[in-house]
Amino acid sequence: MNNILRIKQQPYNLLLITGLLFALFSLFSDKRNTLDFHLHDTYFVIAFSHFLGLLAVIPFFIWAIYFFCKKIIYSLKLTWLHTLLTIIMLLIFAFSSLIDNNYPIDPTPKRYYDYSEWNSFKAFSSYTKIIALIFLVFLAAQVILVINLAAGTIKLPRKRD
C-alpha cells in the first residue's frame, strides 16, 4: 500500500486515509449518540455519526486540493507540517467530542443542565476554550497550505527537501 500511496513523497495521501477512516467510523457509530451545541439562544443536537461524516469531508476536500495542485507544491516539509497538523487537530476535535459526551461508555439518556443561573455556563468555559484553541491551530494549518501553494504558484526557487 505504501507503494501505491507514496506517503514519503506525497504525505497528503494521509488525508485520504484519515477521511476514509472518519467515513467508516461514521457508518458504524451509534446512531443514538448525539452532540449538543449551545450557541447564543439556540440549542443544536447533531447525531455523532453525522458529525463524523462532516469531519470525513474536510480531509477529502484538502486531499483533492493537493491532488489537483501537486505540480505547484512548493515544499515537501510544508506539506508534511500541514498534513500532520490538520490530521492531529481533526482527531483531537473528534475525540474531545467523544470525551465530552461520555461516548460510548454511558448509554443512559443525557441529563441537561439547569441554565436558570448564569453561573451554570462556567462549566463549559474550559471546554469551549480548548475547542477554540484546536480550531485556531486547524485554521493556522490551512494558512500553511495557502502559503505552500502560493509560493509554488509565483515560482519561488524550489526547496529541495
C-alpha positions in Angstrom: 0.0 0.0 0.0 2.9 2.3 0.7 4.0 2.0 -3.0 0.5 2.9 -4.2 0.1 6.0 -1.9 3.8 7.0 -1.8 3.4 8.6 1.7 7.0 9.9 1.9 6.8 11.9 -1.4 3.1 12.7 -1.1 2.2 13.0 2.6 -1.2 14.5 1.7 -2.3 10.9 0.9 -2.6 10.5 4.7 -5.5 12.9 4.5 -7.3 10.4 2.2 -6.7 7.6 4.7 -8.0 9.9 7.5 -11.1 10.8 5.5 -11.8 7.1 4.8 -11.4 6.2 8.5 -13.8 9.0 9.6 -16.3 7.9 7.0 -16.0 4.3 8.1 -16.4 5.3 11.8 -19.4 7.4 10.9 -21.1 4.4 9.3 -20.6 2.2 12.3 -21.1 4.7 15.2 -24.0 4.5 17.5 -26.9 6.4 15.8 -28.5 7.3 19.2 -25.5 9.2 20.4 -25.6 13.0 19.9 -23.6 16.1 20.2 -25.2 19.1 21.8 -24.1 22.6 21.0 -25.5 25.7 22.7 -25.0 28.8 20.5 -26.5 32.0 21.8 -30.2 31.2 22.4 -30.3 28.1 20.2 -29.6 24.5 21.2 -28.3 22.3 18.4 -28.4 18.5 18.6 -26.5 16.6 16.0 -26.1 12.8 15.7 -22.5 11.8 16.3 -22.4 9.8 13.1 -23.3 12.9 11.1 -20.6 14.8 12.9 -18.0 12.2 11.9 -19.3 12.3 8.3 -18.7 16.0 8.3 -15.2 15.5 9.6 -14.6 13.0 6.8 -15.4 15.6 4.2 -12.7 18.0 5.4 -9.7 15.8 4.8 -11.2 14.6 1.4 -11.5 18.2 0.3 -8.0 19.1 1.3 -6.6 15.9 -0.3 -8.4 16.9 -3.5 -6.8 20.3 -3.4 -3.3 18.7 -3.0 -4.1 16.1 -5.7 -5.1 18.6 -8.4 -2.3 21.1 -7.4 0.5 18.6 -6.9 2.6 20.2 -9.6 2.8 23.6 -7.9 3.5 22.4 -4.3 6.5 24.5 -3.1 7.9 22.5 -0.2 7.6 18.9 1.0 8.3 20.0 4.6 5.4 22.5 4.5 3.2 19.7 3.1 4.2 17.4 5.9 3.6 20.1 8.5 0.2 21.0 7.1 -0.9 17.4 6.7 0.1 16.3 10.3 -1.3 19.4 11.9 -4.6 19.0 10.1 -4.9 15.3 10.9 -3.9 15.8 14.6 -6.4 18.7 15.1 -9.2 16.7 13.4 -8.5 13.7 15.6 -8.3 15.8 18.8 -11.6 17.5 17.8 -13.4 14.2 17.2 -12.1 12.6 20.4 -12.7 15.6 22.6 -16.3 15.4 21.4 -16.3 11.7 22.4 -14.9 12.5 25.9 -17.3 15.4 26.4 -20.3 13.2 25.7 -19.2 10.1 27.6 -19.3 8.1 24.4 -19.7 5.1 24.2 -19.4 4.4 27.9 -22.7 5.8 29.1 -25.7 4.6 27.2 -28.2 6.2 29.6 -30.2 9.2 28.4 -28.4 12.6 28.8 -29.2 14.8 31.7 -29.4 18.5 30.8 -28.1 21.3 33.0 -30.3 23.9 34.5 -29.4 27.2 32.8 -31.6 29.3 35.0 -28.4 30.8 36.7 -25.6 32.4 34.8 -23.1 30.5 36.9 -24.0 27.3 35.2 -22.2 28.4 32.0 -18.9 28.3 33.8 -18.9 24.5 33.5 -18.5 24.9 29.7 -15.8 27.6 29.8 -12.7 25.5 29.8 -14.1 23.1 27.2 -15.0 25.9 24.9 -11.6 27.4 25.2 -10.0 24.1 24.3 -12.2 23.7 21.3 -11.4 27.3 20.2 -7.7 26.6 20.5 -8.0 23.4 18.4 -9.9 25.3 15.8 -7.4 28.1 15.7 -4.5 25.7 15.2 -6.5 24.0 12.5 -7.0 27.3 10.7 -3.3 28.1 11.1 -2.5 24.8 9.4 -4.7 25.8 6.5 -2.7 29.0 6.1 0.3 26.8 5.7 -1.4 25.1 2.7 -2.2 28.5 1.2 1.5 29.6 1.6 2.8 26.4 0.2 0.6 26.7 -2.9 1.1 30.5 -3.3 4.9 30.1 -3.2 4.8 27.3 -5.8 2.5 29.4 -8.0 4.7 32.5 -8.0 7.6 30.3 -8.9 9.9 30.9 -6.0 13.1 28.9 -6.2 12.1 25.4 -5.2 13.2 24.0 -1.9 14.9 20.6 -2.3 13.7 18.9 0.9 
